[in-house]
Amino acid sequence: MITERGTCHKCGRPVTSVDSAAWPVRGWEPERGSGGTNHVLLRERVPGYIAHLQCVKDEADLVKRGIHPDQLPIG
């Protein structure tokens, strides 16, 4: 049975139990000598938010290329 888990914070469509999902998290990122992070301490999901994993990946790709999602044409 496919169930709805929430509304995608990025595209506004339903996120169902068969979709790969992503959630924003909060916690503490330990500093590493070489930079970056490999884990988050006291990690917890931010309640009330869910998104399709692909929507988050698409937005991350835009940000990497210096494009804000609001800059894209509608439609």
PyMOL Python script that loads the backbone (N, CA, C, O; Angstrom):
from pymol import cmd

cmd.read_pdbstr("""\
ATOM      1  N   MET A   1       0.833  -1.181   0.000  1.00  0.00           N
ATOM      2  CA  MET A   1       0.000   0.000   0.000  1.00  0.00           C
ATOM      3  C   MET A   1       0.882   1.251   0.000  1.00  0.00           C
ATOM      4  O   MET A   1       1.779   1.385   0.833  1.00  0.00           O
ATOM      5  N   ILE A   2       0.628   2.137  -0.912  1.00  0.00           N
ATOM      6  CA  ILE A   2       1.383   3.383  -1.018  1.00  0.00           C
ATOM      7  C   ILE A   2       0.713   4.434  -0.124  1.00  0.00           C
ATOM      8  O   ILE A   2      -0.486   4.689  -0.239  1.00  0.00           O
ATOM      9  N   THR A   3       1.502   5.031   0.759  1.00  0.00           N
ATOM     10  CA  THR A   3       0.969   6.064   1.637  1.00  0.00           C
ATOM     11  C   THR A   3       1.704   7.374   1.401  1.00  0.00           C
ATOM     12  O   THR A   3       2.857   7.389   0.968  1.00  0.00           O
ATOM     13  N   GLU A   4       1.023   8.464   1.691  1.00  0.00           N
ATOM     14  CA  GLU A   4       1.621   9.782   1.548  1.00  0.00           C
ATOM     15  C   GLU A   4       2.335  10.145   2.839  1.00  0.00           C
ATOM     16  O   GLU A   4       1.771  10.034   3.928  1.00  0.00           O
ATOM     17  N   ARG A   5       3.597  10.585   2.704  1.00  0.00           N
ATOM     18  CA  ARG A   5       4.398  10.944   3.879  1.00  0.00           C
ATOM     19  C   ARG A   5       4.425  12.443   4.127  1.00  0.00           C
ATOM     20  O   ARG A   5       4.854  12.890   5.190  1.00  0.00           O
ATOM     21  N   GLY A   6       3.974  13.211   3.165  1.00  0.00           N
ATOM     22  CA  GLY A   6       3.970  14.665   3.314  1.00  0.00           C
ATOM     23  C   GLY A   6       4.052  15.322   1.951  1.00  0.00           C
ATOM     24  O   GLY A   6       4.023  14.651   0.919  1.00  0.00           O
ATOM     25  N   THR A   7       4.153  16.638   1.959  1.00  0.00           N
ATOM     26  CA  THR A   7       4.249  17.420   0.735  1.00  0.00           C
ATOM     27  C   THR A   7       5.688  17.883   0.567  1.00  0.00           C
ATOM     28  O   THR A   7       6.302  18.389   1.506  1.00  0.00           O
ATOM     29  N   CYS A   8       6.217  17.705  -0.630  1.00  0.00           N
ATOM     30  CA  CYS A   8       7.601  18.089  -0.917  1.00  0.00           C
ATOM     31  C   CYS A   8       7.777  19.595  -0.708  1.00  0.00           C
ATOM     32  O   CYS A   8       7.052  20.403  -1.287  1.00  0.00           O
ATOM     33  N   HIS A   9       8.740  19.950   0.119  1.00  0.00           N
ATOM     34  CA  HIS A   9       9.033  21.348   0.421  1.00  0.00           C
ATOM     35  C   HIS A   9       9.608  22.077  -0.797  1.00  0.00           C
ATOM     36  O   HIS A   9       9.616  23.307  -0.838  1.00  0.00           O
ATOM     37  N   LYS A  10      10.083  21.326  -1.778  1.00  0.00           N
ATOM     38  CA  LYS A  10      10.702  21.938  -2.962  1.00  0.00           C
ATOM     39  C   LYS A  10       9.723  22.093  -4.133  1.00  0.00           C
ATOM     40  O   LYS A  10       9.660  23.158  -4.746  1.00  0.00           O
ATOM     41  N   CYS A  11       8.950  21.025  -4.451  1.00  0.00           N
ATOM     42  CA  CYS A  11       8.091  21.076  -5.641  1.00  0.00           C
ATOM     43  C   CYS A  11       6.598  21.139  -5.325  1.00  0.00           C
ATOM     44  O   CYS A  11       5.793  21.446  -6.204  1.00  0.00           O
ATOM     45  N   GLY A  12       6.222  20.850  -4.077  1.00  0.00           N
ATOM     46  CA  GLY A  12       4.822  20.934  -3.693  1.00  0.00           C
ATOM     47  C   GLY A  12       3.986  19.701  -3.986  1.00  0.00           C
ATOM     48  O   GLY A  12       2.796  19.669  -3.675  1.00  0.00           O
ATOM     49  N   ARG A  13       4.603  18.675  -4.588  1.00  0.00           N
ATOM     50  CA  ARG A  13       3.869  17.432  -4.867  1.00  0.00           C
ATOM     51  C   ARG A  13       3.986  16.491  -3.675  1.00  0.00           C
ATOM     52  O   ARG A  13       4.891  16.642  -2.854  1.00  0.00           O
ATOM     53  N   PRO A  14       3.075  15.517  -3.571  1.00  0.00           N
ATOM     54  CA  PRO A  14       3.141  14.571  -2.460  1.00  0.00           C
ATOM     55  C   PRO A  14       4.408  13.708  -2.509  1.00  0.00           C
ATOM     56  O   PRO A  14       4.869  13.325  -3.584  1.00  0.00           O
ATOM     57  N   VAL A  15       4.956  13.412  -1.340  1.00  0.00           N
ATOM     58  CA  VAL A  15       6.044  12.455  -1.199  1.00  0.00           C
ATOM     59  C   VAL A  15       5.403  11.183  -0.647  1.00  0.00           C
ATOM     60  O   VAL A  15       4.830  11.190   0.443  1.00  0.00           O
ATOM     61  N   THR A  16       5.504  10.104  -1.397  1.00  0.00           N
ATOM     62  CA  THR A  16       4.852   8.861  -0.991  1.00  0.00           C
ATOM     63  C   THR A  16       5.857   7.867  -0.430  1.00  0.00           C
ATOM     64  O   THR A  16       7.067   8.089  -0.461  1.00  0.00           O
ATOM     65  N   SER A  17       5.325   6.771   0.081  1.00  0.00           N
ATOM     66  CA  SER A  17       6.176   5.747   0.689  1.00  0.00           C
ATOM     67  C   SER A  17       7.086   5.055  -0.317  1.00  0.00           C
ATOM     68  O   SER A  17       8.039   4.387   0.086  1.00  0.00           O
ATOM     69  N   VAL A  18       6.821   5.194  -1.613  1.00  0.00           N
ATOM     70  CA  VAL A  18       7.697   4.577  -2.619  1.00  0.00           C
ATOM     71  C   VAL A  18       8.738   5.556  -3.158  1.00  0.00           C
ATOM     72  O   VAL A  18       9.614   5.157  -3.925  1.00  0.00           O
ATOM     73  N   ASP A  19       8.655   6.831  -2.769  1.00  0.00           N
ATOM     74  CA  ASP A  19       9.615   7.838  -3.207  1.00  0.00           C
ATOM     75  C   ASP A  19      10.834   7.842  -2.289  1.00  0.00           C
ATOM     76  O   ASP A  19      10.713   7.607  -1.087  1.00  0.00           O
ATOM     77  N   SER A  20      12.008   8.110  -2.861  1.00  0.00           N
ATOM     78  CA  SER A  20      13.195   8.366  -2.039  1.00  0.00           C
ATOM     79  C   SER A  20      13.033   9.768  -1.491  1.00  0.00           C
ATOM     80  O   SER A  20      12.783  10.710  -2.242  1.00  0.00           O
ATOM     81  N   ALA A  21      13.176   9.906  -0.182  1.00  0.00           N
ATOM     82  CA  ALA A  21      12.915  11.191   0.464  1.00  0.00           C
ATOM     83  C   ALA A  21      14.168  11.739   1.129  1.00  0.00           C
ATOM     84  O   ALA A  21      15.138  11.013   1.350  1.00  0.00           O
ATOM     85  N   ALA A  22      14.135  13.021   1.444  1.00  0.00           N
ATOM     86  CA  ALA A  22      15.203  13.698   2.164  1.00  0.00           C
ATOM     87  C   ALA A  22      14.555  14.616   3.195  1.00  0.00           C
ATOM     88  O   ALA A  22      13.460  15.137   2.987  1.00  0.00           O
ATOM     89  N   TRP A  23      15.261  14.802   4.317  1.00  0.00           N
ATOM     90  CA  TRP A  23      14.779  15.665   5.380  1.00  0.00           C
ATOM     91  C   TRP A  23      15.895  16.610   5.783  1.00  0.00           C
ATOM     92  O   TRP A  23      17.060  16.213   5.804  1.00  0.00           O
ATOM     93  N   PRO A  24      15.559  17.864   6.107  1.00  0.00           N
ATOM     94  CA  PRO A  24      16.596  18.726   6.672  1.00  0.00           C
ATOM     95  C   PRO A  24      16.910  18.255   8.088  1.00  0.00           C
ATOM     96  O   PRO A  24      16.038  17.739   8.788  1.00  0.00           O
ATOM     97  N   VAL A  25      18.143  18.436   8.497  1.00  0.00           N
ATOM     98  CA  VAL A  25      18.568  18.010   9.837  1.00  0.00           C
ATOM     99  C   VAL A  25      19.274  19.158  10.540  1.00  0.00           C
ATOM    100  O   VAL A  25      19.738  20.106   9.906  1.00  0.00           O
ATOM    101  N   ARG A  26      19.344  19.057  11.850  1.00  0.00           N
ATOM    102  CA  ARG A  26      20.134  20.008  12.628  1.00  0.00           C
ATOM    103  C   ARG A  26      21.010  19.211  13.578  1.00  0.00           C
ATOM    104  O   ARG A  26      20.690  18.080  13.942  1.00  0.00           O
ATOM    105  N   GLY A  27      22.088  19.801  13.960  1.00  0.00           N
ATOM    106  CA  GLY A  27      23.030  19.140  14.843  1.00  0.00           C
ATOM    107  C   GLY A  27      24.326  19.920  14.881  1.00  0.00           C
ATOM    108  O   GLY A  27      24.360  21.115  14.587  1.00  0.00           O
ATOM    109  N   TRP A  28      25.391  19.228  15.247  1.00  0.00           N
ATOM    110  CA  TRP A  28      26.699  19.853  15.389  1.00  0.00           C
ATOM    111  C   TRP A  28      27.702  19.166  14.470  1.00  0.00           C
ATOM    112  O   TRP A  28      27.894  17.951  14.523  1.00  0.00           O
ATOM    113  N   GLU A  29      28.334  19.973  13.630  1.00  0.00           N
ATOM    114  CA  GLU A  29      29.325  19.476  12.687  1.00  0.00           C
ATOM    115  C   GLU A  29      30.717  19.644  13.304  1.00  0.00           C
ATOM    116  O   GLU A  29      31.172  20.773  13.494  1.00  0.00           O
ATOM    117  N   PRO A  30      31.395  18.542  13.619  1.00  0.00           N
ATOM    118  CA  PRO A  30      32.729  18.675  14.206  1.00  0.00           C
ATOM    119  C   PRO A  30      33.743  19.209  13.193  1.00  0.00           C
ATOM    120  O   PRO A  30      33.730  18.832  12.021  1.00  0.00           O
ATOM    121  N   GLU A  31      34.604  20.076  13.661  1.00  0.00           N
ATOM    122  CA  GLU A  31      35.654  20.625  12.805  1.00  0.00           C
ATOM    123  C   GLU A  31      36.696  19.547  12.532  1.00  0.00           C
ATOM    124  O   GLU A  31      37.069  18.776  13.417  1.00  0.00           O
ATOM    125  N   ARG A  32      37.157  19.515  11.275  1.00  0.00           N
ATOM    126  CA  ARG A  32      38.226  18.587  10.895  1.00  0.00           C
ATOM    127  C   ARG A  32      39.396  19.398  10.388  1.00  0.00           C
ATOM    128  O   ARG A  32      39.214  20.446   9.769  1.00  0.00           O
ATOM    129  N   GLY A  33      40.581  18.919  10.647  1.00  0.00           N
ATOM    130  CA  GLY A  33      41.784  19.623  10.211  1.00  0.00           C
ATOM    131  C   GLY A  33      41.853  19.823   8.715  1.00  0.00           C
ATOM    132  O   GLY A  33      42.361  20.844   8.252  1.00  0.00           O
ATOM    133  N   SER A  34      41.351  18.867   7.948  1.00  0.00           N
ATOM    134  CA  SER A  34      41.415  18.974   6.490  1.00  0.00           C
ATOM    135  C   SER A  34      40.149  19.585   5.893  1.00  0.00           C
ATOM    136  O   SER A  34      40.014  19.637   4.671  1.00  0.00           O
ATOM    137  N   GLY A  35      39.237  20.039   6.716  1.00  0.00           N
ATOM    138  CA  GLY A  35      37.998  20.636   6.234  1.00  0.00           C
ATOM    139  C   GLY A  35      36.909  19.604   5.989  1.00  0.00           C
ATOM    140  O   GLY A  35      37.165  18.401   6.035  1.00  0.00           O
ATOM    141  N   GLY A  36      35.723  20.064   5.736  1.00  0.00           N
ATOM    142  CA  GLY A  36      34.605  19.171   5.458  1.00  0.00           C
ATOM    143  C   GLY A  36      34.071  18.506   6.710  1.00  0.00           C
ATOM    144  O   GLY A  36      34.473  18.836   7.826  1.00  0.00           O
ATOM    145  N   THR A  37      33.173  17.580   6.515  1.00  0.00           N
ATOM    146  CA  THR A  37      32.616  16.835   7.639  1.00  0.00           C
ATOM    147  C   THR A  37      32.315  15.416   7.198  1.00  0.00           C
ATOM    148  O   THR A  37      32.109  15.158   6.012  1.00  0.00           O
ATOM    149  N   ASN A  38      32.291  14.514   8.133  1.00  0.00           N
ATOM    150  CA  ASN A  38      31.899  13.151   7.801  1.00  0.00           C
ATOM    151  C   ASN A  38      30.781  12.664   8.710  1.00  0.00           C
ATOM    152  O   ASN A  38      30.296  11.542   8.562  1.00  0.00           O
ATOM    153  N   HIS A  39      30.371  13.513   9.657  1.00  0.00           N
ATOM    154  CA  HIS A  39      29.224  13.166  10.480  1.00  0.00           C
ATOM    155  C   HIS A  39      28.705  14.404  11.204  1.00  0.00           C
ATOM    156  O   HIS A  39      29.379  15.431  11.277  1.00  0.00           O
ATOM    157  N   VAL A  40      27.490  14.279  11.736  1.00  0.00           N
ATOM    158  CA  VAL A  40      26.867  15.356  12.488  1.00  0.00           C
ATOM    159  C   VAL A  40      26.504  14.790  13.857  1.00  0.00           C
ATOM    160  O   VAL A  40      25.803  13.783  13.955  1.00  0.00           O
ATOM    161  N   LEU A  41      26.981  15.434  14.897  1.00  0.00           N
ATOM    162  CA  LEU A  41      26.694  15.001  16.261  1.00  0.00           C
ATOM    163  C   LEU A  41      25.324  15.512  16.702  1.00  0.00           C
ATOM    164  O   LEU A  41      24.921  16.612  16.322  1.00  0.00           O
ATOM    165  N   LEU A  42      24.615  14.729  17.491  1.00  0.00           N
ATOM    166  CA  LEU A  42      23.283  15.069  17.991  1.00  0.00           C
ATOM    167  C   LEU A  42      22.331  15.418  16.851  1.00  0.00           C
ATOM    168  O   LEU A  42      21.524  16.341  16.957  1.00  0.00           O
ATOM    169  N   ARG A  43      22.441  14.670  15.772  1.00  0.00           N
ATOM    170  CA  ARG A  43      21.643  14.886  14.560  1.00  0.00           C
ATOM    171  C   ARG A  43      20.181  14.602  14.842  1.00  0.00           C
ATOM    172  O   ARG A  43      19.843  13.588  15.454  1.00  0.00           O
ATOM    173  N   GLU A  44      19.308  15.506  14.391  1.00  0.00           N
ATOM    174  CA  GLU A  44      17.876  15.262  14.474  1.00  0.00           C
ATOM    175  C   GLU A  44      17.179  15.908  13.279  1.00  0.00           C
ATOM    176  O   GLU A  44      17.612  16.953  12.791  1.00  0.00           O
ATOM    177  N   ARG A  45      16.110  15.289  12.816  1.00  0.00           N
ATOM    178  CA  ARG A  45      15.352  15.833  11.690  1.00  0.00           C
ATOM    179  C   ARG A  45      14.586  17.078  12.122  1.00  0.00           C
ATOM    180  O   ARG A  45      14.103  17.165  13.251  1.00  0.00           O
ATOM    181  N   VAL A  46      14.484  18.032  11.215  1.00  0.00           N
ATOM    182  CA  VAL A  46      13.686  19.223  11.466  1.00  0.00           C
ATOM    183  C   VAL A  46      12.231  18.825  11.229  1.00  0.00           C
ATOM    184  O   VAL A  46      11.880  18.444  10.113  1.00  0.00           O
ATOM    185  N   PRO A  47      11.381  18.902  12.246  1.00  0.00           N
ATOM    186  CA  PRO A  47       9.997  18.438  12.085  1.00  0.00           C
ATOM    187  C   PRO A  47       9.212  19.262  11.070  1.00  0.00           C
ATOM    188  O   PRO A  47       9.397  20.472  10.944  1.00  0.00           O
ATOM    189  N   GLY A  48       8.332  18.572  10.353  1.00  0.00           N
ATOM    190  CA  GLY A  48       7.429  19.256   9.434  1.00  0.00           C
ATOM    191  C   GLY A  48       7.955  19.448   8.021  1.00  0.00           C
ATOM    192  O   GLY A  48       7.274  20.054   7.194  1.00  0.00           O
ATOM    193  N   TYR A  49       9.154  18.946   7.720  1.00  0.00           N
ATOM    194  CA  TYR A  49       9.727  19.122   6.385  1.00  0.00           C
ATOM    195  C   TYR A  49      10.103  17.776   5.789  1.00  0.00           C
ATOM    196  O   TYR A  49      10.646  16.906   6.469  1.00  0.00           O
ATOM    197  N   ILE A  50       9.805  17.622   4.515  1.00  0.00           N
ATOM    198  CA  ILE A  50      10.204  16.449   3.736  1.00  0.00           C
ATOM    199  C   ILE A  50      10.316  16.905   2.287  1.00  0.00           C
ATOM    200  O   ILE A  50       9.660  17.869   1.892  1.00  0.00           O
ATOM    201  N   ALA A  51      11.120  16.241   1.508  1.00  0.00           N
ATOM    202  CA  ALA A  51      11.255  16.576   0.088  1.00  0.00           C
ATOM    203  C   ALA A  51      11.606  15.310  -0.680  1.00  0.00           C
ATOM    204  O   ALA A  51      12.111  14.343  -0.109  1.00  0.00           O
ATOM    205  N   HIS A  52      11.336  15.327  -1.970  1.00  0.00           N
ATOM    206  CA  HIS A  52      11.813  14.243  -2.829  1.00  0.00           C
ATOM    207  C   HIS A  52      13.333  14.356  -2.880  1.00  0.00           C
ATOM    208  O   HIS A  52      13.870  15.454  -3.025  1.00  0.00           O
ATOM    209  N   LEU A  53      14.018  13.244  -2.763  1.00  0.00           N
ATOM    210  CA  LEU A  53      15.475  13.260  -2.824  1.00  0.00           C
ATOM    211  C   LEU A  53      15.945  13.907  -4.126  1.00  0.00           C
ATOM    212  O   LEU A  53      16.900  14.683  -4.113  1.00  0.00           O
ATOM    213  N   GLN A  54      15.297  13.605  -5.236  1.00  0.00           N
ATOM    214  CA  GLN A  54      15.708  14.167  -6.528  1.00  0.00           C
ATOM    215  C   GLN A  54      15.544  15.685  -6.551  1.00  0.00           C
ATOM    216  O   GLN A  54      16.375  16.380  -7.136  1.00  0.00           O
ATOM    217  N   CYS A  55      14.494  16.212  -5.930  1.00  0.00           N
ATOM    218  CA  CYS A  55      14.305  17.670  -5.871  1.00  0.00           C
ATOM    219  C   CYS A  55      15.469  18.329  -5.134  1.00  0.00           C
ATOM    220  O   CYS A  55      15.950  19.383  -5.549  1.00  0.00           O
ATOM    221  N   VAL A  56      15.919  17.712  -4.046  1.00  0.00           N
ATOM    222  CA  VAL A  56      17.039  18.263  -3.273  1.00  0.00           C
ATOM    223  C   VAL A  56      18.329  18.167  -4.085  1.00  0.00           C
ATOM    224  O   VAL A  56      19.123  19.107  -4.106  1.00  0.00           O
ATOM    225  N   LYS A  57      18.537  17.027  -4.756  1.00  0.00           N
ATOM    226  CA  LYS A  57      19.741  16.876  -5.586  1.00  0.00           C
ATOM    227  C   LYS A  57      19.756  17.888  -6.720  1.00  0.00           C
ATOM    228  O   LYS A  57      20.804  18.454  -7.028  1.00  0.00           O
ATOM    229  N   ASP A  58      18.604  18.124  -7.347  1.00  0.00           N
ATOM    230  CA  ASP A  58      18.519  19.101  -8.435  1.00  0.00           C
ATOM    231  C   ASP A  58      18.866  20.502  -7.934  1.00  0.00           C
ATOM    232  O   ASP A  58      19.590  21.243  -8.598  1.00  0.00           O
ATOM    233  N   GLU A  59      18.344  20.862  -6.757  1.00  0.00           N
ATOM    234  CA  GLU A  59      18.647  22.183  -6.202  1.00  0.00           C
ATOM    235  C   GLU A  59      20.127  22.295  -5.839  1.00  0.00           C
ATOM    236  O   GLU A  59      20.747  23.334  -6.065  1.00  0.00           O
ATOM    237  N   ALA A  60      20.694  21.225  -5.276  1.00  0.00           N
ATOM    238  CA  ALA A  60      22.117  21.247  -4.933  1.00  0.00           C
ATOM    239  C   ALA A  60      22.974  21.438  -6.183  1.00  0.00           C
ATOM    240  O   ALA A  60      23.986  22.137  -6.141  1.00  0.00           O
ATOM    241  N   ASP A  61      22.574  20.819  -7.292  1.00  0.00           N
ATOM    242  CA  ASP A  61      23.308  20.969  -8.546  1.00  0.00           C
ATOM    243  C   ASP A  61      23.254  22.418  -9.030  1.00  0.00           C
ATOM    244  O   ASP A  61      24.259  22.952  -9.500  1.00  0.00           O
ATOM    245  N   LEU A  62      22.094  23.053  -8.918  1.00  0.00           N
ATOM    246  CA  LEU A  62      21.963  24.457  -9.318  1.00  0.00           C
ATOM    247  C   LEU A  62      22.866  25.347  -8.464  1.00  0.00           C
ATOM    248  O   LEU A  62      23.569  26.213  -8.985  1.00  0.00           O
ATOM    249  N   VAL A  63      22.840  25.126  -7.153  1.00  0.00           N
ATOM    250  CA  VAL A  63      23.651  25.927  -6.240  1.00  0.00           C
ATOM    251  C   VAL A  63      25.130  25.766  -6.565  1.00  0.00           C
ATOM    252  O   VAL A  63      25.883  26.740  -6.544  1.00  0.00           O
ATOM    253  N   LYS A  64      25.549  24.531  -6.866  1.00  0.00           N
ATOM    254  CA  LYS A  64      26.948  24.265  -7.223  1.00  0.00           C
ATOM    255  C   LYS A  64      27.368  25.057  -8.451  1.00  0.00           C
ATOM    256  O   LYS A  64      28.518  25.479  -8.572  1.00  0.00           O
ATOM    257  N   ARG A  65      26.408  25.254  -9.371  1.00  0.00           N
ATOM    258  CA  ARG A  65      26.699  25.982 -10.604  1.00  0.00           C
ATOM    259  C   ARG A  65      26.459  27.480 -10.467  1.00  0.00           C
ATOM    260  O   ARG A  65      26.597  28.227 -11.436  1.00  0.00           O
ATOM    261  N   GLY A  66      26.094  27.923  -9.249  1.00  0.00           N
ATOM    262  CA  GLY A  66      25.900  29.350  -9.010  1.00  0.00           C
ATOM    263  C   GLY A  66      24.552  29.878  -9.447  1.00  0.00           C
ATOM    264  O   GLY A  66      24.396  31.084  -9.638  1.00  0.00           O
ATOM    265  N   ILE A  67      23.575  29.004  -9.609  1.00  0.00           N
ATOM    266  CA  ILE A  67      22.243  29.405 -10.052  1.00  0.00           C
ATOM    267  C   ILE A  67      21.267  29.237  -8.896  1.00  0.00           C
ATOM    268  O   ILE A  67      21.145  28.147  -8.337  1.00  0.00           O
ATOM    269  N   HIS A  68      20.584  30.297  -8.541  1.00  0.00           N
ATOM    270  CA  HIS A  68      19.553  30.204  -7.498  1.00  0.00           C
ATOM    271  C   HIS A  68      18.274  29.671  -8.156  1.00  0.00           C
ATOM    272  O   HIS A  68      17.936  30.104  -9.257  1.00  0.00           O
ATOM    273  N   PRO A  69      17.556  28.744  -7.511  1.00  0.00           N
ATOM    274  CA  PRO A  69      16.346  28.181  -8.115  1.00  0.00           C
ATOM    275  C   PRO A  69      15.333  29.238  -8.556  1.00  0.00           C
ATOM    276  O   PRO A  69      14.580  29.001  -9.501  1.00  0.00           O
ATOM    277  N   ASP A  70      15.296  30.406  -7.890  1.00  0.00           N
ATOM    278  CA  ASP A  70      14.375  31.465  -8.279  1.00  0.00           C
ATOM    279  C   ASP A  70      14.735  32.099  -9.618  1.00  0.00           C
ATOM    280  O   ASP A  70      13.924  32.822 -10.197  1.00  0.00           O
ATOM    281  N   GLN A  71      15.953  31.836 -10.121  1.00  0.00           N
ATOM    282  CA  GLN A  71      16.385  32.413 -11.391  1.00  0.00           C
ATOM    283  C   GLN A  71      15.874  31.634 -12.602  1.00  0.00           C
ATOM    284  O   GLN A  71      15.984  32.106 -13.733  1.00  0.00           O
ATOM    285  N   LEU A  72      15.317  30.446 -12.372  1.00  0.00           N
ATOM    286  CA  LEU A  72      14.852  29.624 -13.485  1.00  0.00           C
ATOM    287  C   LEU A  72      13.522  30.113 -14.020  1.00  0.00           C
ATOM    288  O   LEU A  72      12.701  30.618 -13.254  1.00  0.00           O
ATOM    289  N   PRO A  73      13.287  29.976 -15.321  1.00  0.00           N
ATOM    290  CA  PRO A  73      11.981  30.372 -15.877  1.00  0.00           C
ATOM    291  C   PRO A  73      10.877  29.447 -15.355  1.00  0.00           C
ATOM    292  O   PRO A  73      11.110  28.260 -15.125  1.00  0.00           O
ATOM    293  N   ILE A  74       9.695  29.990 -15.176  1.00  0.00           N
ATOM    294  CA  ILE A  74       8.549  29.217 -14.707  1.00  0.00           C
ATOM    295  C   ILE A  74       8.008  28.395 -15.861  1.00  0.00           C
ATOM    296  O   ILE A  74       7.933  28.866 -16.996  1.00  0.00           O
ATOM    297  N   GLY A  75       7.631  27.158 -15.558  1.00  0.00           N
ATOM    298  CA  GLY A  75       7.001  26.318 -16.583  1.00  0.00           C
ATOM    299  C   GLY A  75       7.956  25.345 -17.067  1.00  0.00           C
ATOM    300  O   GLY A  75       7.628  24.537 -17.936  1.00  0.00           O
TER     301      GLY A  75
END
""", "prot")
cmd.dss("prot")
cmd.show_as("cartoon", "prot")
cmd.util.cbc("prot")
cmd.orient("prot")
